[in-house]
């Protein structure tokens, strides 16, 4: 079992809410925003072996607006 921990910064939560809200559809696009901005980049980092099993992964937003992950 890999047993990773995961923490989101306030900036990540705000970015996901902003990207996942549409006045017409409400929060329905939120699932897609989470997949595109969080799940896919995190999966790529895990597949590259960027994190060791048992570590806690911290997600944040860089000054350029990109999602960043660090242990």
TIVO-2410 file (N, C-alpha, C; in nm, 3 decimals):
# residues 71
REC num residu      c1      c2      c3 atome chaine
REC   1      X   0.085  -0.118   0.000     N      A
REC   1      X   0.000   0.000   0.000    CA      A
REC   1      X   0.089   0.124   0.000     C      A
REC   2      X   0.054   0.222  -0.081     N      A
REC   2      X   0.135   0.343  -0.094    CA      A
REC   2      X   0.114   0.441   0.021     C      A
REC   3      X  -0.009   0.458   0.066     N      A
REC   3      X  -0.042   0.538   0.184    CA      A
REC   3      X   0.013   0.681   0.177     C      A
REC   4      X  -0.029   0.755   0.075     N      A
REC   4      X   0.010   0.895   0.063    CA      A
REC   4      X  -0.085   0.983   0.142     C      A
REC   5      X  -0.033   1.091   0.196     N      A
REC   5      X  -0.116   1.195   0.254    CA      A
REC   5      X  -0.132   1.305   0.150     C      A
REC   6      X  -0.233   1.389   0.163     N      A
REC   6      X  -0.256   1.494   0.064    CA      A
REC   6      X  -0.314   1.617   0.130     C      A
REC   7      X  -0.258   1.734   0.099     N      A
REC   7      X  -0.306   1.861   0.153    CA      A
REC   7      X  -0.317   1.963   0.041     C      A
REC   8      X  -0.425   2.040   0.043     N      A
REC   8      X  -0.447   2.147  -0.055    CA      A
REC   8      X  -0.429   2.283   0.012     C      A
REC   9      X  -0.369   2.375  -0.059     N      A
REC   9      X  -0.361   2.512  -0.007    CA      A
REC   9      X  -0.492   2.585  -0.040     C      A
REC  10      X  -0.512   2.698   0.024     N      A
REC  10      X  -0.629   2.781  -0.005    CA      A
REC  10      X  -0.627   2.826  -0.151     C      A
REC  11      X  -0.507   2.854  -0.203     N      A
REC  11      X  -0.494   2.899  -0.342    CA      A
REC  11      X  -0.543   2.793  -0.439     C      A
REC  12      X  -0.518   2.666  -0.409     N      A
REC  12      X  -0.565   2.557  -0.495    CA      A
REC  12      X  -0.717   2.550  -0.491     C      A
REC  13      X  -0.773   2.558  -0.372     N      A
REC  13      X  -0.919   2.553  -0.359    CA      A
REC  13      X  -0.984   2.667  -0.435     C      A
REC  14      X  -0.927   2.786  -0.425     N      A
REC  14      X  -0.981   2.901  -0.496    CA      A
REC  14      X  -0.970   2.883  -0.647     C      A
REC  15      X  -0.855   2.833  -0.694     N      A
REC  15      X  -0.836   2.811  -0.838    CA      A
REC  15      X  -0.936   2.709  -0.891     C      A
REC  16      X  -0.957   2.601  -0.817     N      A
REC  16      X  -1.052   2.499  -0.862    CA      A
REC  16      X  -1.195   2.552  -0.863     C      A
REC  17      X  -1.231   2.629  -0.761     N      A
REC  17      X  -1.366   2.688  -0.757    CA      A
REC  17      X  -1.386   2.785  -0.872     C      A
REC  18      X  -1.285   2.865  -0.900     N      A
REC  18      X  -1.293   2.961  -1.009    CA      A
REC  18      X  -1.302   2.890  -1.144     C      A
REC  19      X  -1.219   2.788  -1.165     N      A
REC  19      X  -1.218   2.715  -1.292    CA      A
REC  19      X  -1.341   2.626  -1.307     C      A
REC  20      X  -1.400   2.583  -1.196     N      A
REC  20      X  -1.509   2.487  -1.201    CA      A
REC  20      X  -1.647   2.545  -1.189     C      A
REC  21      X  -1.659   2.677  -1.194     N      A
REC  21      X  -1.792   2.738  -1.182    CA      A
REC  21      X  -1.831   2.803  -1.314     C      A
REC  22      X  -1.953   2.782  -1.352     N      A
REC  22      X  -2.009   2.843  -1.472    CA      A
REC  22      X  -2.146   2.897  -1.434     C      A
REC  23      X  -2.176   3.024  -1.465     N      A
REC  23      X  -2.306   3.081  -1.427    CA      A
REC  23      X  -2.426   3.002  -1.480     C      A
REC  24      X  -2.409   2.938  -1.595     N      A
REC  24      X  -2.520   2.864  -1.654    CA      A
REC  24      X  -2.534   2.726  -1.590     C      A
REC  25      X  -2.422   2.658  -1.570     N      A
REC  25      X  -2.425   2.520  -1.520    CA      A
REC  25      X  -2.394   2.508  -1.371     C      A
REC  26      X  -2.366   2.617  -1.304     N      A
REC  26      X  -2.335   2.611  -1.163    CA      A
REC  26      X  -2.201   2.543  -1.139     C      A
REC  27      X  -2.198   2.447  -1.049     N      A
REC  27      X  -2.073   2.379  -1.014    CA      A
REC  27      X  -2.052   2.250  -1.092     C      A
REC  28      X  -2.135   2.222  -1.190     N      A
REC  28      X  -2.120   2.098  -1.267    CA      A
REC  28      X  -1.983   2.084  -1.332     C      A
REC  29      X  -1.924   2.191  -1.383     N      A
REC  29      X  -1.791   2.177  -1.443    CA      A
REC  29      X  -1.679   2.154  -1.341     C      A
REC  30      X  -1.712   2.156  -1.212     N      A
REC  30      X  -1.610   2.139  -1.109    CA      A
REC  30      X  -1.538   2.006  -1.120     C      A
REC  31      X  -1.610   1.899  -1.148     N      A
REC  31      X  -1.548   1.767  -1.160    CA      A
REC  31      X  -1.441   1.769  -1.268     C      A
REC  32      X  -1.472   1.828  -1.382     N      A
REC  32      X  -1.375   1.835  -1.492    CA      A
REC  32      X  -1.256   1.922  -1.453     C      A
REC  33      X  -1.280   2.033  -1.385     N      A
REC  33      X  -1.171   2.120  -1.341    CA      A
REC  33      X  -1.078   2.046  -1.246     C      A
REC  34      X  -1.133   1.966  -1.157     N      A
REC  34      X  -1.051   1.888  -1.063    CA      A
REC  34      X  -0.967   1.787  -1.141     C      A
REC  35      X  -1.026   1.722  -1.240     N      A
REC  35      X  -0.951   1.626  -1.320    CA      A
REC  35      X  -0.837   1.692  -1.396     C      A
REC  36      X  -0.866   1.803  -1.463     N      A
REC  36      X  -0.767   1.869  -1.548    CA      A
REC  36      X  -0.657   1.937  -1.468     C      A
REC  37      X  -0.693   2.010  -1.363     N      A
REC  37      X  -0.597   2.092  -1.290    CA      A
REC  37      X  -0.530   2.021  -1.173     C      A
REC  38      X  -0.591   1.913  -1.122     N      A
REC  38      X  -0.537   1.849  -1.002    CA      A
REC  38      X  -0.504   1.702  -1.024     C      A
REC  39      X  -0.603   1.622  -1.062     N      A
REC  39      X  -0.582   1.477  -1.071    CA      A
REC  39      X  -0.480   1.439  -1.178     C      A
REC  40      X  -0.493   1.492  -1.298     N      A
REC  40      X  -0.401   1.454  -1.405    CA      A
REC  40      X  -0.256   1.493  -1.377     C      A
REC  41      X  -0.228   1.619  -1.336     N      A
REC  41      X  -0.090   1.653  -1.304    CA      A
REC  41      X  -0.035   1.573  -1.185     C      A
REC  42      X  -0.119   1.546  -1.086     N      A
REC  42      X  -0.074   1.467  -0.972    CA      A
REC  42      X  -0.043   1.324  -1.013     C      A
REC  43      X  -0.127   1.265  -1.097     N      A
REC  43      X  -0.103   1.130  -1.146    CA      A
REC  43      X   0.029   1.123  -1.223     C      A
REC  44      X   0.057   1.224  -1.305     N      A
REC  44      X   0.183   1.226  -1.379    CA      A
REC  44      X   0.302   1.234  -1.284     C      A
REC  45      X   0.291   1.316  -1.180     N      A
REC  45      X   0.400   1.327  -1.082    CA      A
REC  45      X   0.422   1.195  -1.010     C      A
REC  46      X   0.314   1.126  -0.976     N      A
REC  46      X   0.326   0.997  -0.909    CA      A
REC  46      X   0.390   0.893  -1.001     C      A
REC  47      X   0.351   0.893  -1.128     N      A
REC  47      X   0.408   0.798  -1.224    CA      A
REC  47      X   0.555   0.825  -1.250     C      A
REC  48      X   0.597   0.950  -1.241     N      A
REC  48      X   0.739   0.984  -1.257    CA      A
REC  48      X   0.821   0.945  -1.134     C      A
REC  49      X   0.752   0.906  -1.026     N      A
REC  49      X   0.822   0.869  -0.904    CA      A
REC  49      X   0.868   0.988  -0.823     C      A
REC  50      X   0.798   1.098  -0.837     N      A
REC  50      X   0.836   1.221  -0.768    CA      A
REC  50      X   0.818   1.212  -0.616     C      A
REC  51      X   0.730   1.121  -0.570     N      A
REC  51      X   0.701   1.110  -0.427    CA      A
REC  51      X   0.724   0.968  -0.379     C      A
REC  52      X   0.781   0.956  -0.262     N      A
REC  52      X   0.803   0.824  -0.205    CA      A
REC  52      X   0.679   0.781  -0.126     C      A
REC  53      X   0.652   0.651  -0.122     N      A
REC  53      X   0.537   0.601  -0.046    CA      A
REC  53      X   0.543   0.648   0.099     C      A
REC  54      X   0.428   0.685   0.151     N      A
REC  54      X   0.418   0.732   0.289    CA      A
REC  54      X   0.434   0.882   0.305     C      A
REC  55      X   0.472   0.952   0.197     N      A
REC  55      X   0.491   1.097   0.209    CA      A
REC  55      X   0.357   1.170   0.198     C      A
REC  56      X   0.357   1.292   0.249     N      A
REC  56      X   0.240   1.379   0.237    CA      A
REC  56      X   0.266   1.475   0.123     C      A
REC  57      X   0.173   1.479   0.029     N      A
REC  57      X   0.187   1.564  -0.089    CA      A
REC  57      X   0.111   1.693  -0.065     C      A
REC  58      X   0.179   1.805  -0.083     N      A
REC  58      X   0.119   1.937  -0.065    CA      A
REC  58      X   0.096   1.998  -0.203     C      A
REC  59      X  -0.026   2.038  -0.232     N      A
REC  59      X  -0.059   2.102  -0.359    CA      A
REC  59      X  -0.071   2.252  -0.336     C      A
REC  60      X  -0.011   2.328  -0.428     N      A
REC  60      X  -0.016   2.473  -0.420    CA      A
REC  60      X  -0.022   2.529  -0.562     C      A
REC  61      X  -0.035   2.658  -0.574     N      A
REC  61      X  -0.038   2.725  -0.704    CA      A
REC  61      X   0.084   2.814  -0.712     C      A
REC  62      X   0.160   2.801  -0.822     N      A
REC  62      X   0.280   2.882  -0.841    CA      A
REC  62      X   0.243   3.024  -0.882     C      A
REC  63      X   0.342   3.110  -0.890     N      A
REC  63      X   0.318   3.249  -0.930    CA      A
REC  63      X   0.271   3.259  -1.075     C      A
REC  64      X   0.295   3.153  -1.155     N      A
REC  64      X   0.249   3.151  -1.293    CA      A
REC  64      X   0.111   3.090  -1.308     C      A
REC  65      X   0.052   3.043  -1.196     N      A
REC  65      X  -0.081   2.986  -1.199    CA      A
REC  65      X  -0.085   2.836  -1.218     C      A
REC  66      X   0.031   2.771  -1.224     N      A
REC  66      X   0.040   2.627  -1.241    CA      A
REC  66      X   0.026   2.557  -1.106     C      A
REC  67      X  -0.034   2.437  -1.108     N      A
REC  67      X  -0.039   2.355  -0.987    CA      A
REC  67      X   0.101   2.302  -0.959     C      A
REC  68      X   0.143   2.308  -0.834     N      A
REC  68      X   0.270   2.251  -0.795    CA      A
REC  68      X   0.247   2.150  -0.684     C      A
REC  69      X   0.329   2.049  -0.681     N      A
REC  69      X   0.320   1.943  -0.580    CA      A
REC  69      X   0.457   1.923  -0.519     C      A
REC  70      X   0.463   1.918  -0.388     N      A
REC  70      X   0.589   1.889  -0.320    CA      A
REC  70      X   0.561   1.810  -0.194     C      A
REC  71      X   0.662   1.735  -0.151     N      A
REC  71      X   0.648   1.651  -0.032    CA      A
REC  71      X   0.685   1.729   0.091     C      A
***
